[in-house]
Amino acid sequence: MFRFAHPEFLYLLFVLPVLAVFYLYTIIWKRRAVKRYGNPELLKELMPDVSPKRQHLKFWLTWGAIAAMIVVIAGPQFGTKLETVKRQGVEIMVCLDISNSMLAEDVAPNRLDKAKQMLARLTDGFKNDKVGLIVFAGDAFTQLPITSDYISAKMFLSSINPEMISTQGTAIGAAINLAARSFTPNEASDKAIIVITDGENHEDDAVGAAKAAAEKGIHVNVVGMGDPKGAPIPLDGGSNYMKDNAGNVVITKLSEQMAQEIAAAGNGMYVRADNTNSALKALQGEIEKMNKTEMDSKVYSEYDEQFQVFAWLALILLVIDVLTLDRKNRIYRRIKLF
């Protein structure tokens, strides 16, 4: 398994596009300054040693070296040794609705992003538990098999978007059935399914699937995303909204009654998410009440550092930068390498 020992340093990568924009601005400013003195073509004859291409090369060499050094300090590592450890915990499968209606903004910033934020914070509270992730719209598939690797769980979570499933709809029943089959076989720990959905365009027998899961001792909890009054679905993050064939703006509404019926059939809890942390606290409380039993988890106990390649890359780029003059060499001026 690949990981970063200090992933927080990867935020420094956001500095790179800022540096690139600042450098491009500097180039434009210099060109305007040269034009104020006279014709750039005539001035070029007066400055035969100036080499803009060399200057560009030196900047991008430095830029690449900085990027490599940021990766180095983040500490790339590969797991090399797996160990089985005993833990007291529970198993939780999350079923996340990623249909287009989850882009509605009746919950800030929108239904899907709010759900992802809530799940990320929920995962932060896990210690010895196992978690898996299923995404669904018109169909359902496993995004992350059940695991105790919370870093990977949050990584998969951040990459989720509605484009992952082309078939639109809300196949809640299929997602619950898939989740019920995804738990660790012969594991005695308590198991729960968390369905996060707005419930619109519900297509299959979700209530029956929740009831079947409950018969296996699996609790089905439902988090309703959105407002029963409804909201339009923005397109491409702009001010345009999805319309039907008649040209009317589509209003997507939370189907709260259906969500409550699923939770009741699954012997679970229903809670509606809003712009507060009430839904998160309710889920945390429900998980806390579950019976934690001893279960086996495979974890990486040893990691090999993989920073050497990036360190060498940074060093080579810096050496090339130092050896590259920003002006043409008088001796080799006639050689057109740049």
Rosetta silent file (secondary structure, phi, psi, omega in degrees, C-alpha in Angstrom):
SEQUENCE: MFRFAHPEFLYLLFVLPVLAVFYLYTIIWKRRAVKRYGNPELLKELMPDVSPKRQHLKFWLTWGAIAAMIVVIAGPQFGTKLETVKRQGVEIMVCLDISNSMLAEDVAPNRLDKAKQMLARLTDGFKNDKVGLIVFAGDAFTQLPITSDYISAKMFLSSINPEMISTQGTAIGAAINLAARSFTPNEASDKAIIVITDGENHEDDAVGAAKAAAEKGIHVNVVGMGDPKGAPIPLDGGSNYMKDNAGNVVITKLSEQMAQEIAAAGNGMYVRADNTNSALKALQGEIEKMNKTEMDSKVYSEYDEQFQVFAWLALILLVIDVLTLDRKNRIYRRIKLF
SCORE:     score description
SCORE:     0.000 S_00000001
   1 L     0.000  135.837  178.529    0.000    0.000    0.000 S_00000001
   2 E   -95.427  140.909  177.175    1.279    3.458   -0.880 S_00000001
   3 E  -154.771  169.495  171.501    0.878    6.339    1.528 S_00000001
   4 E  -110.612  131.055 -179.785    2.410    9.653    2.601 S_00000001
   5 L   -66.933  -33.675 -179.212    3.795    9.829    6.116 S_00000001
   6 L  -131.497   70.824 -174.471    2.994   13.550    6.299 S_00000001
   7 H   -63.027  -18.759 -179.352    0.203   14.185    3.743 S_00000001
   8 H   -63.053  -25.421  179.779   -0.491   17.652    5.172 S_00000001
   9 H   -72.067  -15.751  178.702    2.639   18.932    3.398 S_00000001
  10 H   -66.189  -18.813  175.693    1.018   18.132    0.030 S_00000001
  11 H   -62.805  -21.653  177.640   -1.043   21.296    0.477 S_00000001
  12 H   -64.880  -18.329  178.298    2.166   23.143   -0.412 S_00000001
  13 H   -62.510  -22.329  177.534    1.599   21.958   -4.005 S_00000001
  14 H   -66.374  -17.310  177.672   -1.026   24.706   -4.265 S_00000001
  15 H   -70.308  -29.019 -174.699    1.899   27.161   -4.234 S_00000001
  16 H   -60.270  -50.129  177.800    3.109   25.857   -7.615 S_00000001
  17 H   -63.738  -28.922  177.234    0.307   27.276   -9.803 S_00000001
  18 H   -65.547  -43.517  177.217    0.665   30.580   -7.919 S_00000001
  19 H   -61.608  -41.705 -179.285    4.374   30.670   -8.816 S_00000001
  20 H   -63.629  -43.981  179.107    3.579   29.850  -12.452 S_00000001
  21 H   -63.881  -42.612  179.530    0.988   32.641  -12.694 S_00000001
  22 H   -62.756  -39.908  179.742    3.371   35.119  -11.041 S_00000001
  23 H   -65.866  -43.316  178.044    6.144   34.171  -13.499 S_00000001
  24 H   -61.998  -39.000  176.957    3.837   34.610  -16.518 S_00000001
  25 H   -62.519  -40.209  179.677    2.793   37.997  -15.143 S_00000001
  26 H   -62.966  -39.675  178.788    6.489   38.942  -14.810 S_00000001
  27 H   -62.211  -46.218  179.937    7.126   37.995  -18.457 S_00000001
  28 H   -62.194  -41.512 -179.830    4.222   40.167  -19.634 S_00000001
  29 H   -63.294  -41.164 -179.884    5.430   43.073  -17.462 S_00000001
  30 H   -65.583  -40.772  179.594    8.974   42.818  -18.868 S_00000001
  31 H   -63.252  -40.337  178.330    7.725   42.807  -22.471 S_00000001
  32 H   -66.304  -37.114  178.903    5.666   45.917  -21.851 S_00000001
  33 H   -64.997  -40.376  178.983    8.662   47.597  -20.211 S_00000001
  34 H   -64.417  -40.327 -179.199   10.847   46.803  -23.237 S_00000001
  35 H   -63.839  -27.997  179.574    8.236   48.251  -25.625 S_00000001
  36 H   -69.514  -23.173  179.998    8.302   51.530  -23.720 S_00000001
  37 H   -86.541  -23.163 -179.907   11.986   51.909  -24.627 S_00000001
  38 L   155.982 -165.561 -179.097   11.532   51.235  -28.345 S_00000001
  39 L   -67.064  122.629 -178.338   11.074   48.572  -30.999 S_00000001
  40 H   -58.239  -33.748 -179.971   11.703   45.135  -29.403 S_00000001
  41 H   -67.036  -38.364  177.967   13.375   43.843  -32.607 S_00000001
  42 H   -71.136  -40.537  179.848   15.886   46.708  -32.610 S_00000001
  43 H   -65.732  -29.394  179.270   16.527   46.375  -28.892 S_00000001
  44 H   -62.944  -34.904  178.407   17.205   42.648  -29.356 S_00000001
  45 H   -67.778  -27.075  179.446   20.200   43.552  -31.559 S_00000001
  46 H   -81.878  -13.785 -179.204   21.549   45.692  -28.708 S_00000001
  47 L  -126.865   66.141 -174.342   21.257   42.759  -26.271 S_00000001
  48 L   -67.074  -22.209 -177.101   22.681   39.782  -28.227 S_00000001
  49 L   -86.167  -12.069 -178.008   23.549   37.822  -25.085 S_00000001
  50 E   -72.702  131.221 -179.059   20.022   37.863  -23.622 S_00000001
  51 L  -129.397   94.634  178.940   18.279   34.502  -23.966 S_00000001
  52 H   -58.515  -35.811 -178.206   14.584   34.480  -22.901 S_00000001
  53 H   -65.098  -36.331  176.851   14.347   30.739  -23.606 S_00000001
  54 H   -65.769  -40.257  178.833   17.160   30.037  -21.150 S_00000001
  55 H   -62.967  -41.231  177.027   15.395   32.137  -18.524 S_00000001
  56 H   -62.347  -44.059 -179.437   12.176   30.184  -19.090 S_00000001
  57 H   -60.209  -43.713 -178.674   14.088   26.900  -18.816 S_00000001
  58 H   -63.918  -37.902  179.304   15.716   27.944  -15.524 S_00000001
  59 H   -64.545  -47.207 -176.534   12.354   28.879  -14.013 S_00000001
  60 H   -70.181  -27.265  172.770   10.710   25.561  -14.930 S_00000001
  61 H   -64.955  -45.163  178.002   13.732   23.634  -13.648 S_00000001
  62 H   -64.981  -40.823  179.318   13.389   25.396  -10.297 S_00000001
  63 H   -59.908  -44.987  179.072    9.608   24.873  -10.369 S_00000001
  64 H   -66.075  -37.583  178.621   10.056   21.143  -10.928 S_00000001
  65 H   -64.661  -40.815  177.882   12.660   20.918   -8.156 S_00000001
  66 H   -62.480  -43.385  178.734   10.286   22.605   -5.699 S_00000001
  67 H   -60.218  -43.947  179.670    7.508   20.156   -6.646 S_00000001
  68 H   -64.809  -37.950 -179.176    9.844   17.185   -6.100 S_00000001
  69 H   -69.167  -33.868  176.969   10.998   18.544   -2.727 S_00000001
  70 H   -63.586  -41.927  177.139    7.398   18.960   -1.541 S_00000001
  71 H   -63.377  -38.016  179.828    6.801   15.278   -2.331 S_00000001
  72 H   -61.355  -48.655 -176.689   10.008   14.412   -0.441 S_00000001
  73 H   -72.134  -18.952  175.202    8.968   16.194    2.763 S_00000001
  74 H   -73.873  -18.153  173.842    5.483   14.601    2.514 S_00000001
  75 L    74.950   66.377  176.724    7.234   11.249    2.969 S_00000001
  76 E   -65.269  136.544 -177.348    6.103    8.773    0.251 S_00000001
  77 E  -142.080  150.617  172.190    6.093    5.214    1.616 S_00000001
  78 E  -117.946  131.585  176.582    5.185    1.693    0.492 S_00000001
  79 E   -71.942  134.935 -175.237    3.843   -0.853    2.958 S_00000001
  80 E  -121.407  -14.221 -176.294    6.003   -3.989    2.976 S_00000001
  81 E  -138.825  120.174  178.439    4.758   -6.141    5.847 S_00000001
  82 E   -95.053  137.500  176.085    1.171   -7.121    6.647 S_00000001
  83 E  -130.596  147.122  175.056    0.195   -8.193   10.154 S_00000001
  84 E   -95.442  122.370 -178.831   -3.078   -9.485   11.564 S_00000001
  85 E  -120.594  153.972  177.300   -4.097   -7.617   14.714 S_00000001
  86 E   -92.183  131.125 -179.451   -7.024   -8.041   17.099 S_00000001
  87 E  -136.350  150.836  173.899   -9.317   -5.049   17.440 S_00000001
  88 E   -98.350  111.016 -177.913  -12.518   -4.205   19.259 S_00000001
  89 E  -166.097 -169.616  179.652  -14.836   -2.595   16.740 S_00000001
  90 L  -128.354  169.792  177.805  -17.811   -2.756   14.386 S_00000001
  91 E  -116.078  133.060 -176.674  -18.280   -3.004   10.628 S_00000001
  92 E  -132.908  126.863  172.814  -20.033   -0.261    8.664 S_00000001
  93 E  -107.863  126.753  179.681  -20.912   -0.145    4.964 S_00000001
  94 E  -101.349  128.312  175.108  -21.791    3.283    3.578 S_00000001
  95 E  -109.396  110.761 -174.232  -24.116    3.527    0.545 S_00000001
  96 E  -109.025  122.682  177.058  -23.748    6.981   -1.023 S_00000001
  97 E   -73.097  124.340  178.367  -26.195    8.311   -3.607 S_00000001
  98 L  -122.925   27.426  176.200  -24.285   10.053   -6.442 S_00000001
  99 L   -68.986  163.710 -176.477  -27.190   10.732   -8.809 S_00000001
 100 H   -59.323  -29.249 -179.459  -27.408   14.171  -10.433 S_00000001
 101 H   -64.516  -18.451  178.985  -30.089   15.268   -7.957 S_00000001
 102 H   -74.934   -2.702  175.891  -27.405   15.155   -5.236 S_00000001
 103 H   -88.195   -5.376  178.811  -25.898   18.298   -6.790 S_00000001
 104 L   -60.334  146.984 -170.763  -28.856   20.400   -5.588 S_00000001
 105 L  -107.003   29.128  175.654  -27.789   23.191   -3.260 S_00000001
 106 L   -75.391  -10.396  168.133  -30.578   23.167   -0.657 S_00000001
 107 L  -123.403  131.316 -174.736  -27.834   21.942    1.691 S_00000001
 108 L   -82.426  140.774   -5.403  -24.544   23.878    1.550 S_00000001
 109 L   -74.457  -33.362  165.951  -22.384   23.546   -0.476 S_00000001
 110 L  -159.508  173.398 -173.893  -24.568   20.883   -2.119 S_00000001
 111 H   -57.847  -45.854 -175.949  -26.089   17.557   -1.100 S_00000001
 112 H   -68.907  -46.222 -179.659  -23.195   15.409   -2.313 S_00000001
 113 H   -65.128  -36.510  176.272  -20.398   17.570   -0.933 S_00000001
 114 H   -62.836  -41.712  178.648  -22.199   17.855    2.400 S_00000001
 115 H   -63.600  -41.640 -179.928  -22.478   14.052    2.522 S_00000001
 116 H   -66.081  -40.007  177.011  -18.762   13.661    1.725 S_00000001
 117 H   -62.446  -43.272 -179.041  -17.810   16.168    4.429 S_00000001
 118 H   -63.868  -43.350  179.940  -19.982   14.344    6.948 S_00000001
 119 H   -66.974  -36.460  178.297  -18.493   10.950    6.048 S_00000001
 120 H   -62.961  -42.941  179.243  -14.941   12.306    6.261 S_00000001
 121 H   -70.329  -34.191  177.272  -15.585   13.581    9.777 S_00000001
 122 H   -64.881  -42.404  178.915  -17.315   10.331   10.706 S_00000001
 123 H   -63.919  -34.704  178.418  -14.268    8.374    9.505 S_00000001
 124 H   -60.146  -26.666 -179.161  -11.995   10.602   11.591 S_00000001
 125 L   -86.055   -7.590  179.286  -13.780    9.284   14.670 S_00000001
 126 L   -76.250  144.944  177.581  -13.141    5.617   13.848 S_00000001
 127 L  -123.367  -60.496 -177.844  -10.390    3.816   15.750 S_00000001
 128 L  -117.934   13.767 -176.754  -10.725    0.052   15.489 S_00000001
 129 L   -89.040  165.826  174.481  -13.755   -0.183   13.222 S_00000001
 130 E  -112.359  144.367 -178.498  -13.980   -1.302    9.600 S_00000001
 131 E  -138.278  144.267  175.487  -15.654    0.762    6.896 S_00000001
 132 E  -133.624  163.734 -175.091  -16.578    0.179    3.250 S_00000001
 133 E  -135.085  128.082  174.830  -18.088    2.401    0.579 S_00000001
 134 E  -120.920  133.635  175.772  -20.698    1.719   -2.104 S_00000001
 135 E  -110.863  147.213 -178.966  -21.833    4.364   -4.587 S_00000001
 136 E  -150.327  154.215  169.470  -25.106    4.175   -6.462 S_00000001
 137 L  -144.217 -105.369  173.478  -27.421    5.988   -8.855 S_00000001
 138 L   -77.199  -12.314  177.362  -29.309    3.867  -11.400 S_00000001
 139 L  -143.278  170.554 -178.604  -26.928    1.055  -10.460 S_00000001
 140 E  -131.901  140.611  173.456  -24.670    0.291   -7.487 S_00000001
 141 E  -148.822  157.898 -176.635  -21.045   -0.795   -7.254 S_00000001
 142 E   -78.867  120.766  176.042  -18.382   -1.108   -4.566 S_00000001
 143 E   -87.997  -36.262  179.760  -16.020    1.832   -4.452 S_00000001
 144 E  -145.974  115.887  176.206  -14.038    0.553   -1.446 S_00000001
 145 E   -61.594  158.170 -174.882  -14.243   -2.955    0.066 S_00000001
 146 E   -60.406  132.375 -171.506  -14.595   -3.053    3.835 S_00000001
 147 E  -155.883  164.314  172.478  -11.290   -2.076    5.436 S_00000001
 148 L  -106.346   11.524  178.198   -9.654   -0.472    8.451 S_00000001
 149 L   -87.863   89.831 -174.551   -7.486    1.694    6.178 S_00000001
 150 H   -70.958  -27.909  178.744   -9.093    5.066    6.879 S_00000001
 151 H   -64.238  -44.851  177.960   -6.595    7.008    4.765 S_00000001
 152 H   -65.414  -37.811  179.835   -7.634    5.074    1.660 S_00000001
 153 H   -59.499  -45.500 -179.640  -11.302    5.473    2.614 S_00000001
 154 H   -70.344  -31.010  178.164  -10.997    9.263    2.703 S_00000001
 155 H   -67.149  -46.184  177.353   -8.983    9.243   -0.518 S_00000001
 156 H   -62.830  -39.236 -177.801  -11.676    7.278   -2.371 S_00000001
 157 H   -61.858  -41.830 -176.714  -14.343    9.488   -0.833 S_00000001
 158 H   -66.618  -23.502 -175.801  -12.774   12.706   -2.120 S_00000001
 159 L   -89.969   -1.158 -174.384  -12.750   11.419   -5.727 S_00000001
 160 L   -74.874  136.766  174.472  -16.475   10.606   -5.902 S_00000001
 161 L  -154.047  162.120 -176.492  -18.666   12.501   -8.393 S_00000001
 162 H   -61.583  -20.157 -177.792  -21.921   11.825  -10.319 S_00000001
 163 H   -72.600   -8.167 -178.562  -20.023   11.065  -13.545 S_00000001
 164 H   -69.173  -25.664  178.741  -18.857    7.746  -12.072 S_00000001
 165 L  -126.149  118.730 -176.520  -22.222    6.157  -12.941 S_00000001
 166 L   -78.651  -27.308 -178.716  -23.799    6.988  -16.292 S_00000001
 167 L   -80.503  114.132 -178.700  -27.145    5.319  -15.508 S_00000001
 168 L   -83.223  158.369 -176.519  -29.301    7.801  -13.637 S_00000001
 169 L   139.506 -168.948  179.324  -31.874    6.838  -11.017 S_00000001
 170 E  -141.121   84.016 -176.848  -31.835    5.850   -7.345 S_00000001
 171 L   -87.304   69.939 -177.094  -31.268    2.114   -6.920 S_00000001
 172 H   -66.172  -41.336 -179.643  -31.321    2.105   -3.120 S_00000001
 173 H   -59.777  -43.164  179.048  -32.423   -1.537   -2.909 S_00000001
 174 H   -63.246  -38.656  179.548  -29.508   -2.696   -5.086 S_00000001
 175 H   -65.977  -42.284  179.957  -27.085   -0.703   -2.928 S_00000001
 176 H   -66.230  -42.550  178.839  -28.432   -2.214    0.318 S_00000001
 177 H   -62.056  -41.008  178.940  -28.307   -5.760   -1.105 S_00000001
 178 H   -66.284  -41.361  179.763  -24.710   -5.227   -2.251 S_00000001
 179 H   -63.183  -40.954 -178.567  -23.746   -3.768    1.148 S_00000001
 180 H   -63.361  -26.832  179.204  -25.291   -6.720    3.004 S_00000001
 181 L   -89.567   -3.416 -170.375  -23.045   -9.070    0.991 S_00000001
 182 L   -98.617   -3.689  179.973  -19.925   -6.974    1.550 S_00000001
 183 L   -74.746  161.103  179.119  -19.307   -7.545    5.254 S_00000001
 184 L   -64.389  125.056 -179.672  -16.515   -9.819    6.475 S_00000001
 185 L   -61.953  143.347  175.433  -17.793  -13.432    6.432 S_00000001
 186 L    59.998   22.658  177.297  -18.177  -15.154    9.811 S_00000001
 187 L   -90.814  130.284 -174.182  -17.394  -11.927   11.664 S_00000001
 188 L   -87.404   -5.983 -177.145  -19.242  -11.664   14.983 S_00000001
 189 L   -69.234  157.626  176.711  -19.036   -7.881   15.317 S_00000001
 190 L   -63.732  144.869 -177.585  -22.113   -5.676   14.968 S_00000001
 191 E  -126.540  144.218  179.183  -22.815   -4.566   11.410 S_00000001
 192 E  -145.285  148.831  174.055  -24.616   -1.513   10.090 S_00000001
 193 E  -113.968  133.041  175.619  -25.432    0.048    6.735 S_00000001
 194 E  -113.468  113.903  178.686  -25.616    3.823    6.356 S_00000001
 195 E  -100.436  123.017  178.724  -27.611    4.939    3.302 S_00000001
 196 E  -114.866  113.091 -172.107  -27.129    8.589    2.329 S_00000001
 197 E  -158.540  161.708  169.966  -29.635    9.691   -0.302 S_00000001
 198 L   -96.926   -7.656  172.710  -32.296   12.184   -1.309 S_00000001
 199 L    72.175    5.739 -176.784  -34.476    9.227   -2.286 S_00000001
 200 L   -79.523  150.373 -178.762  -35.750   10.777   -5.513 S_00000001
 201 L    57.577   36.840  179.669  -36.606    8.585   -8.537 S_00000001
 202 E   -62.106  129.999 -168.718  -36.562    5.561   -6.267 S_00000001
 203 L  -114.960  -35.563 -172.421  -36.818    2.505   -8.526 S_00000001
 204 L  -113.332 -172.705 -175.262  -36.472   -0.825   -6.705 S_00000001
 205 L   -85.512   76.530 -178.877  -37.691   -2.503   -3.519 S_00000001
 206 H   -68.084  -36.877  179.891  -35.510   -0.648   -1.022 S_00000001
 207 H   -64.036  -43.357  178.085  -37.862   -1.410    1.877 S_00000001
 208 H   -63.604  -38.927  179.239  -37.694   -5.141    1.103 S_00000001
 209 H   -66.351  -39.654  178.624  -33.891   -4.993    0.876 S_00000001
 210 H   -65.769  -39.875  178.766  -33.688   -3.196    4.237 S_00000001
 211 H   -64.659  -40.771  178.753  -35.991   -5.788    5.820 S_00000001
 212 H   -64.634  -38.124  177.935  -33.844   -8.645    4.451 S_00000001
 213 H   -65.869  -40.680 -179.677  -30.713   -6.987    5.871 S_00000001
 214 H   -63.272  -35.031  178.492  -32.388   -6.578    9.280 S_00000001
 215 H   -65.097  -22.251  176.537  -33.210  -10.295    9.317 S_00000001
 216 L   -90.897    4.122 -179.509  -29.466  -10.928    9.085 S_00000001
 217 L    85.812   15.476 -179.502  -28.861   -8.686   12.092 S_00000001
 218 E  -101.939  122.737  178.176  -27.696   -5.719   10.015 S_00000001
 219 E   -82.104  136.659  179.146  -29.110   -2.309   10.969 S_00000001
 220 E  -112.557  107.816  177.834  -29.961    0.008    8.068 S_00000001
 221 E   -99.795  143.630 -176.590  -29.663    3.706    8.941 S_00000001
 222 E  -124.796  131.789  174.080  -30.758    6.370    6.480 S_00000001
 223 E  -111.395  117.542  178.940  -29.569    9.964    6.160 S_00000001
 224 E   -85.685  124.062 -179.270  -31.886   12.142    4.079 S_00000001
 225 E  -103.416  125.392  175.842  -30.048   14.775    2.050 S_00000001
 226 L   115.142 -168.734 -177.008  -31.901   17.908    0.984 S_00000001
 227 L  -121.202  135.820  177.105  -35.143   19.702    1.667 S_00000001
 228 L   -59.748  -21.476  178.038  -38.657   18.296    1.133 S_00000001
 229 L   -74.274  -24.606  175.355  -39.522   21.633   -0.527 S_00000001
 230 L    93.808  168.249  179.175  -36.957   20.898   -3.222 S_00000001
 231 E  -159.533  154.748  177.570  -34.303   22.772   -5.175 S_00000001
 232 E   -73.279  163.623 -179.679  -33.098   23.028   -8.803 S_00000001
 233 L  -106.180  110.532 -179.161  -30.098   21.007  -10.057 S_00000001
 234 E   -69.263  149.773  178.512  -27.242   23.260  -11.258 S_00000001
 235 L  -109.905  130.209  176.071  -25.344   22.347  -14.418 S_00000001
 236 L    56.309   28.882  175.930  -21.543   22.637  -14.605 S_00000001
 237 L    68.925   12.027 -177.335  -21.471   24.549  -11.338 S_00000001
 238 L  -104.891 -157.625 -177.405  -22.994   27.633  -12.977 S_00000001
 239 L   -92.312   -2.061  176.203  -26.299   29.505  -12.922 S_00000001
 240 L   -83.719  145.767 -176.594  -27.941   27.187  -15.493 S_00000001
 241 E  -124.113  155.018  179.324  -30.235   24.499  -14.167 S_00000001
 242 L   -63.916  138.330 -179.066  -31.394   21.122  -15.416 S_00000001
 243 E  -126.281  156.402  177.504  -34.649   21.255  -17.400 S_00000001
 244 L   -86.309 -175.604 -176.863  -37.172   18.664  -18.530 S_00000001
 245 L   -63.919  -23.294 -179.882  -38.274   18.007  -22.120 S_00000001
 246 L   -87.664    0.106  179.181  -40.833   20.816  -21.860 S_00000001
 247 L    87.846    7.709  179.251  -38.131   23.334  -20.918 S_00000001
 248 L   -89.274  144.573  178.801  -39.163   23.630  -17.258 S_00000001
 249 E   -66.920  129.799 -179.564  -36.550   23.734  -14.503 S_00000001
 250 L   -77.691  129.115  176.514  -36.399   20.370  -12.697 S_00000001
 251 E  -108.458  120.258 -179.900  -36.998   20.598   -8.940 S_00000001
 252 E   -99.888  129.983 -176.272  -35.581   17.735   -6.901 S_00000001
 253 L  -118.979  145.123  174.351  -37.190   17.038   -3.522 S_00000001
 254 L   -69.414  123.651  177.233  -36.119   14.916   -0.582 S_00000001
 255 L   -88.065   80.248 -171.948  -38.437   11.894   -0.366 S_00000001
 256 H   -68.702  -38.262 -179.189  -38.485   11.854    3.412 S_00000001
 257 H   -62.064  -43.403  178.911  -41.363    9.408    3.860 S_00000001
 258 H   -62.674  -42.546  179.583  -39.632    6.781    1.731 S_00000001
 259 H   -61.987  -39.685  178.592  -36.363    7.238    3.657 S_00000001
 260 H   -65.819  -38.323  178.950  -38.202    6.785    6.958 S_00000001
 261 H   -65.083  -39.392  178.853  -39.851    3.587    5.701 S_00000001
 262 H   -64.352  -45.725 -179.624  -36.461    2.125    4.715 S_00000001
 263 H   -63.234  -40.005  179.829  -34.967    2.935    8.131 S_00000001
 264 H   -65.368  -42.083  179.913  -37.986    1.441    9.934 S_00000001
 265 H   -67.172  -28.938 -178.239  -37.802   -1.778    7.874 S_00000001
 266 L   -94.678   14.195 -179.484  -34.054   -2.019    8.566 S_00000001
 267 L    52.242   37.902 -177.827  -34.415   -1.545   12.354 S_00000001
 268 L  -121.246 -165.460 -176.181  -32.316    1.581   11.983 S_00000001
 269 L  -111.344  145.376  171.528  -32.426    5.307   12.477 S_00000001
 270 E  -114.234  136.494  175.241  -33.526    8.055   10.108 S_00000001
 271 E  -145.119  142.503  178.428  -32.077   11.552   10.314 S_00000001
 272 E   -99.504  130.334  178.874  -32.245   14.477    7.889 S_00000001
 273 E   -81.075  137.773  175.038  -29.013   16.353    7.158 S_00000001
 274 L  -132.736 -158.201 -177.120  -29.097   20.140    7.229 S_00000001
 275 L   -85.139   11.392  174.625  -26.502   22.886    7.495 S_00000001
 276 L  -108.535 -174.639  178.825  -25.672   21.887   11.085 S_00000001
 277 L   -99.742   18.877 -175.322  -23.811   18.863   12.464 S_00000001
 278 H   -63.098  -40.531 -179.854  -26.958   17.243   13.864 S_00000001
 279 H   -65.973  -41.187  179.053  -26.923   14.333   11.370 S_00000001
 280 H   -61.906  -46.061 -179.218  -23.238   13.636   12.059 S_00000001
 281 H   -64.284  -36.668  178.644  -23.810   13.606   15.826 S_00000001
 282 H   -65.410  -42.031  178.135  -26.813   11.288   15.417 S_00000001
 283 H   -65.034  -43.222  179.390  -24.747    8.814   13.373 S_00000001
 284 H   -61.232  -40.674  178.517  -21.884    8.949   15.861 S_00000001
 285 H   -65.566  -39.280 -179.985  -24.321    8.257   18.689 S_00000001
 286 H   -67.084  -40.144  178.240  -25.876    5.331   16.833 S_00000001
 287 H   -67.618  -36.706 -179.602  -22.453    3.794   16.115 S_00000001
 288 H   -63.061  -30.465 -178.306  -21.423    4.285   19.727 S_00000001
 289 L   -78.275  -13.329 -178.438  -24.394    2.184   20.847 S_00000001
 290 L   -71.353  148.232 -179.995  -23.323   -0.771   18.688 S_00000001
 291 L   -77.632  120.616  179.060  -21.675   -3.727   20.411 S_00000001
 292 L   -91.556  124.912  179.201  -17.959   -3.785   19.689 S_00000001
 293 E  -122.391  165.614 -178.243  -16.454   -7.248   19.494 S_00000001
 294 E   -72.881  131.960  178.518  -12.971   -8.558   18.788 S_00000001
 295 E  -144.634  158.525 -178.682  -12.183   -8.951   15.096 S_00000001
 296 E   -87.363  138.538  174.827   -9.140   -9.505   12.926 S_00000001
 297 E  -135.268  136.587  176.203   -7.714   -6.682   10.823 S_00000001
 298 E   -95.165  122.819 -178.773   -4.783   -6.792    8.442 S_00000001
 299 E  -131.244  153.270  175.135   -2.599   -3.710    8.726 S_00000001
 300 E   -81.046  123.108 -178.791    0.796   -2.714    7.381 S_00000001
 301 E   -99.232  -16.947  179.360    3.290   -2.693   10.237 S_00000001
 302 E  -133.424  141.424  179.931    6.385   -1.698    8.234 S_00000001
 303 E  -130.309  140.468  174.643    6.850    0.892    5.506 S_00000001
 304 E   -97.263  133.497  177.533    9.765    1.551    3.152 S_00000001
 305 E   -71.335  135.491 -178.316   10.681    5.160    2.467 S_00000001
 306 L  -121.659   25.855 -176.304   10.373    6.051   -1.235 S_00000001
 307 L   -79.918  -15.087 -171.193   11.600    9.655   -1.147 S_00000001
 308 H   -59.433  -41.857 -178.573   14.973    8.875   -2.765 S_00000001
 309 H   -60.889  -44.448 -178.495   13.735    9.055   -6.365 S_00000001
 310 H   -71.022  -33.397  177.675   12.131   12.462   -5.803 S_00000001
 311 H   -66.439  -43.251  177.116   15.187   13.730   -3.898 S_00000001
 312 H   -64.127  -39.761  178.560   17.476   12.723   -6.781 S_00000001
 313 H   -61.336  -45.003  178.964   15.092   14.327   -9.268 S_00000001
 314 H   -62.091  -42.681 -179.588   15.132   17.594   -7.303 S_00000001
 315 H   -63.517  -45.545 -179.522   18.945   17.510   -7.080 S_00000001
 316 H   -61.977  -42.864  179.687   19.394   16.846  -10.816 S_00000001
 317 H   -63.315  -40.330  179.892   17.001   19.657  -11.733 S_00000001
 318 H   -68.325  -38.266  178.058   18.813   22.091   -9.427 S_00000001
 319 H   -63.918  -44.464  177.884   22.230   21.094  -10.832 S_00000001
 320 H   -62.035  -38.384  178.927   20.984   21.631  -14.405 S_00000001
 321 H   -62.204  -44.937 -179.255   19.549   24.973  -13.296 S_00000001
 322 H   -65.797  -39.375 -177.529   22.898   26.082  -11.839 S_00000001
 323 H   -76.510  -17.069  179.754   24.837   24.944  -14.925 S_00000001
 324 L   -88.933  114.569  177.648   22.421   26.685  -17.303 S_00000001
 325 L   -76.377  146.528  179.259   23.419   30.335  -17.784 S_00000001
 326 L   -82.368   -3.737  175.759   20.606   32.819  -18.272 S_00000001
 327 E  -123.189  155.665  179.710   22.656   34.495  -21.021 S_00000001
 328 L   -67.001  138.961  175.798   24.150   33.089  -24.198 S_00000001
 329 L   -74.682  130.120 -176.786   27.764   31.981  -23.970 S_00000001
 330 L   -62.014  -33.953 -176.969   29.898   34.147  -26.240 S_00000001
 331 L   -70.574  -40.263 -174.722   31.986   31.176  -27.344 S_00000001
 332 L  -106.407   25.422 -175.610   29.000   28.979  -28.276 S_00000001
 333 L   -60.288  -31.962 -176.000   26.683   31.788  -29.406 S_00000001
 334 L   -79.569  -12.756  178.783   26.344   30.361  -32.906 S_00000001
 335 L   -83.964  119.883 -173.913   25.167   26.980  -31.628 S_00000001
 336 L   -94.717   72.879  177.372   21.349   27.065  -31.528 S_00000001
 337 L   -79.506  -26.641 -176.907   20.561   24.658  -28.717 S_00000001
 338 L  -116.227    0.000    0.000   17.696   26.801  -27.441 S_00000001
